[in-house]
Amino acid sequence: MRQLLPDPREDLSDDDLLAAYAHGEGRLRVNFVSSADGAVTLEEKSAGLSGPADKRVFGLLRDLADVVLVAAGTVRGEGYGYPEFGPRRRERRRRLGLAELPTFAIVSRSLELDLSSSLFIDAPVRTVVLSTGGVEPGAELGSAADVLAVPDLAAGIGALRGRGLTRILCEGGPSLFAALVADGLVDELALTVSPLLAGPGPGRIVAGSPHPAAHLDLRHVLEEDGNLFLRYAVRG
Ligand SMILES: NC(=O)c1ccc[n+]([C@@H]2O[C@H](COP(=O)([O-])OP(=O)(O)OC[C@H]3O[C@@H](n4cnc5c(N)ncnc54)[C@H](OP(=O)(O)O)[C@@H]3O)[C@@H](O)[C@H]2O)c1
C-alpha cells in the first residue's frame, strides 16, 4: 500500500495505516467499497468489489472503532456475524486505548433479524439493536441483545455515545448511509474505489430518499493494485 496524497509514501505498515485513519472520539465514520462505475455490489454482495488491500483497511478500521454500526439490510444481505479478533488485534486495540473487542450495533425498524447469527449467539460482546420502528422485540431477541427503542437515528447515535461508544464505524448499507447524511450525523467517509466496471444494475452507496448535497474535503489517497482508498471529511 502506498500513499499518493497528501505526501507520496511507499510501503505503508499497519501502524502507518492506523495513523492515517486515526479515529477521533465522538466521530462517526462510514466505510464503503464501490466499483469505478459506482456500483455498491457485484452479484448482490460487496465481496466481489473487495480484495486483499480493501480487506486490510476494512479490518484496521474496525480495530479503530468502539462500535460497528450496520443496517439490518446489510446484516441480512451479507450474513453478518461477530468476526474473529485474534490476540494481535486485541493487543492493538488495547494499545490504542480501546476495549479489546468492538460492540456491534444494528439499526432496524422491523426487528426481523437472524437470531442464529454469531452476533446473537455466543457474541463475545453483547450486540446492541437500535430499534426505530416502535416494534416490540420478541423475548428471544430481548435476551440475545440490548434492544434500545429510539425515536430516530440521532437518538440512536446519542445512545451509543452515552454508553461510551464514541468512535463509531458505520459499514452501511446504502439506505442507512443516506439517512445518516440527511440527518447531518456523518463526519467522514472512507471509500475504496475498486478497479472494476460492474455494469448497469447495482445500486450506489446511497439509497432511499434524496437529501441535500453534502460537500467533502479529501484527506488522503492511498493506492494498492489499482484500488484507491479515499478518506473524506464531511464539510461543516
Ligand atoms: N459495497 C459496500 O461497501 C457495501 C456496504 C454495505 C452494504 N452493501 C450492500 O448493500 C446491500 C444492502 O442494502 P439495503 O438497501 O438493504 O440497505 P441497508 O441500509 O443495508 O439496509 C436497509 C435496512 O436497514 C434498516 N435501516 C436502514 N436505515 C434505517 C433507518 N434510518 N432507520 C431504521 N432502520 C434502518 C432497515 O431494516 P429493517 O428492514 O429490519 O427495518 C432497512 O430495511 C447489500 O446487498 C450489501 O451487500 C455494500
The ligand as a Gaussian input file, in Angstrom:
#p B3LYP/6-31G(d) Opt

LIG

0 1
 N      -20.065000      -2.060000      -1.020000
 C      -20.157000      -1.864000       0.266000
 O      -19.224000      -1.365000       0.902000
 C      -21.440000      -2.239000       0.980000
 C      -21.575000      -1.932000       2.322000
 C      -22.770000      -2.266000       2.950000
 C      -23.777000      -2.882000       2.245000
 N      -23.604000      -3.162000       0.939000
 C      -24.697000      -3.822000       0.195000
 O      -25.880000      -3.105000       0.340000
 C      -26.972000      -4.023000       0.264000
 C      -27.985000      -3.715000       1.391000
 O      -28.639000      -2.584000       1.028000
 P      -30.038000      -2.138000       1.626000
 O      -30.730000      -1.325000       0.620000
 O      -30.742000      -3.304000       2.243000
 O      -29.644000      -1.074000       2.702000
 P      -29.232000      -1.156000       4.221000
 O      -29.048000       0.259000       4.618000
 O      -28.128000      -2.114000       4.433000
 O      -30.485000      -1.827000       4.970000
 C      -31.775000      -1.331000       4.932000
 C      -32.476000      -1.835000       6.161000
 O      -31.750000      -1.443000       7.323000
 C      -32.606000      -0.854000       8.273000
 N      -32.441000       0.602000       8.186000
 C      -31.750000       1.317000       7.292000
 N      -31.874000       2.637000       7.564000
 C      -32.638000       2.721000       8.652000
 C      -33.132000       3.807000       9.418000
 N      -32.856000       5.076000       9.075000
 N      -33.895000       3.553000      10.468000
 C      -34.170000       2.279000      10.798000
 N      -33.758000       1.199000      10.107000
 C      -32.999000       1.438000       9.046000
 C      -33.987000      -1.303000       7.854000
 O      -34.088000      -2.607000       8.377000
 P      -35.445000      -3.387000       8.678000
 O      -35.920000      -3.860000       7.341000
 O      -35.044000      -4.506000       9.585000
 O      -36.402000      -2.429000       9.309000
 C      -33.875000      -1.296000       6.338000
 O      -34.824000      -2.108000       5.702000
 C      -26.437000      -5.413000       0.407000
 O      -26.562000      -6.044000      -0.843000
 C      -24.983000      -5.195000       0.727000
 O      -24.193000      -6.127000       0.050000
 C      -22.463000      -2.844000       0.288000

